[in-house]
């Protein structure tokens, strides 16, 4: 497969993610499910792909780099923002957007490296595209929420943001052709680890709304989350650091994530704080 065609497919994946987010805005019944799918898939990509790949290359220091990406923005928010709670959505958008752009640039560089060696195949590109769709969905959803669903210029801002994500893929592919493989290999694991932390930080900003009130809605929400997890599991490489983890442990970890996702949607919540509004 040619590099140009691979980059074009990833750009199409970005467009599909954006369209899904915009449709989610008008399809109220599916809104919760689409949001949950996007957030779970994006978070799982960080946990199951980016971080393990970084660990495979540089070992445990990758956890330090990921912690910088995860906790660094929070410390900056507390240091420079007096109204951190009110600014949280905008901060989450900025952090998440930076993470996705960096991720896509890295994917473009990876495609260039594979194309240069003749190892770029349709299956590899489709696997990357499957992960790109939910990342683009998260970006589009965040832009819509920060700008306002009905605000003037929201659609244009969403298109511009997604265009930047697609452009980052092309720039990464161009850079992968210009920069030597050795230089890329030296810095890529560190970038992946920091991006994983940034992505998780962005998703921690109350991206997952409370599940629907109806039983059908909660089942749909749980199903969407499990599908998002399944999308992330696709293409997990059984190499490097991950190969040292026993299969039973890996399966148990994925099952635990699935149970947590399902429980979050299906288990009734009777928090004390929810009773106060009814009392007033």
N, C-alpha and C positions, 0 to 999 in steps of 0.2 A: 504494500500500500504506500502511496506517495505521502510525503509530509503535508503537502497542501490539502489533500483530501482529509487527512486525519484532523488537522486544525479546523477545517470546515465542519466536520462532524461535531467537534467540541463546541464550536460556535452555535451550531444548531441545538445542541443540548442546553446551552445557556438560554437560547430563545424559548425553548420548550418550557424550561423552568420558570421563566418570566411570565409566559402565557398562562401557566397553571396557577401562578400566584394571583394574576389579575382575574382569572376565572373564579378563583376561590373567593375573591372579593364580592363577586356578584352571585355566586352560588352558595347561599347562606347555609343550606343544609350540609354541604360538604366542607364548609369553612374550617371547622374544628379538625376534621380528619386530614385535610390537606396540610394544615399548619403542623399537626403532629407528625405526619409523614416527613415533612421537610426538616423539621428540627431534629427528630430522632436520627434520620439518615445522615444529616450533617454532623451531628455529634458522634455517631458511630464511625463515620469516616475518620474523624480525628483520633478516636480511641483504637480502632481496629486496623487502620491503614497507616496514617501519618506517623503516629508515635512508635508503633512496632518497627516501621521501616527505619526510623531514626535510631532506635535502640540496636537494630541489627548492624548499623554502620559504626556508631561511636559508643555504644554501651550505655551504662547508667548515667553518664553526664547528660544524655538526652532528656532525662527527667528534670534536671536542673534548668535546661533551656525551656522546656515546656512549662515549668513552674514560673519562669520569668514572664512568658507569654500569658499565663493564666492570672498571676497575681500582680504583675507590674502595672497593668492598666488600672486595676482597682486602687493601688497605692497612689497613682497619679491623680485619679479622680478625687480621692480624699484630700490630697495635698493642694490641688489647684481649683477645686470646685466646691463652693460653699453650699450650693443647692444640688448636691449630687443626685438626690432622688429624682428631682424634676428633670435633670439632664441625662438620666440614665438611658432613655431610649435613643437619644442622639449619640451618646457615647457608644452604646452597643452597636449602633449602625456603623459608626466609624471603625471600631475594632473588628467587627465582623467583615466589613467590606475590605479592610486591609488584609485580613487573613485569607479571604477568598481570592482576592487579586494575586496575592503572593503564591497561593496554592496553584492557581491556574497558570501563572508564569512558570512555575516549576514543572507542571504537567506539559506545557509547551516545550520546555527545554528537554524533558524526558523523551517526548515524541521525536525531537530532532536527533537526539542521540541514538534512538532505536532506528530511525530512518537512515542514519549515516552508516549503520552496520548492517542494514538490510533486515533487521529483526522486527520492524513495525508491521503488525498484522491487524486485520479487522477485529479480531476478538479482543486484542489489547485496547484498541481505541474505543470499542463499545463498552468495555468494562469501565474505562475512565469516564466515558460519557454518562454511564449510569450513576456515577457518583457526582458528576457535575450538575445534573438536573436539580437535585435537592439543595445544593449549595446556592445555585442561582435563585431557587425559590425563596430561600431564607433572605437573600439580599433584597429581592423584590418585595417580599412581605414587610421587611423592616422599613423600606423606603415608603411604602404605602401607609404604614402606621405612623411614622414620624411626620410625614408631610400632611397626612389627613386623607381619609378615603375619598372625600368629595372635594378636596381643595383643588384650586386651579393649578395646573402644571404638574400634578402628581404623576400622571401617566408619562409625561415627557421626562420627568426626573427619573422614573423607573427605567425607561428606555436608555437614558444616558448612563445610568449606573450599570445596567446589564451590558451596554456597549463597552464600557470600561473593562468588565470582566472578560468579555470575548477578545478585546484588544490585548489584554494581558497575556492570553494564550498565544496569540500571534507574536507578541514581543518576546515571550519566553522561547518560542521556537526559533526566532531569529537570533536571539542571544545564544541559544544552544548550538547554532551553526557557527557563530563567530568566536565563542569562548571555547577553549580546549576542554576535553572531557575530564582531564585531571583536575583542573580548577573547579569545575562544577561538582565533581565528586567530593571535593574537600569541604565545600560549604553547604551542599544540599542537605545533609542530615541535620545540621543545626537549624537551617531554615524550616525544615519539616517539623521539627520539635517545637520551635517558637510558634509556627503557624497553628499547630495543634492546640497549644495553650491559648492563643488569641481567639481561636474559633470557639473553644469551650467557654472562655470568658464572655464572649459576645452572646452565646446561647444561654448563659446563666442569668442574663438580664430579663427575667420573667417572660421568656419567649413562649414557654408552654402555658397557655391559658388553662383555666379550670376546665375539666371535661364537661361535655353536655349533660343536661339534667335528666334526659330520658334514657331508658335502658338501651334502646336501639342506637341512640347517639353515642353512648359510652362504648358499646360493642364496636361500632364503626371507628371510633377514636382508637381503641385498642388494636383493632385490625390494621389501621393505617400505621400505627407505631411499629407493629411487628413487621409489616411490609418494608418500612423504612430501615429497620434493622437488617432484614433480609437483603436489601439492596446493598448495604454496606458490607455484608458478609461475602457477597459475590466478589470473587477476584482476590480474596485474601491469599497472599502467597505463603506457602509452607516452606519458607527458606529463612536463612539467617537466624536471628535471635528467636523467632517464633518456633523454629524447628526444635529448639531445646526444651520447649514447653510440652509436657505430655498431652497426647490427644484428649484424654479424659478431662484434663484441666481446662483445655481450650473449649471443649464442648460445654463443660459446666459453667464457664464464664459467659458464654453466649446465652445459655439457658437462663442464667441468673439475670442477665440484662433483659431477656424476653419476659421473665416473670415480673420484674420491676416495672417494665413498660405496661404490661397488662394490668398489674395491680394499681398503677397510678390512674388508669382510666376506669377500672371496674369496681374497685373497692370503694364503698360509700364513705364520704367524709362527713364527720360530725364535729367539726372544730368548734371550740367554744366561741371564737371570734365571729362566727357566722350567725350566732344567735342574737348579738347585740343590735344589728340593724332592725330586726323585727320587733325588738322591744321598744324602740323609740317611736 
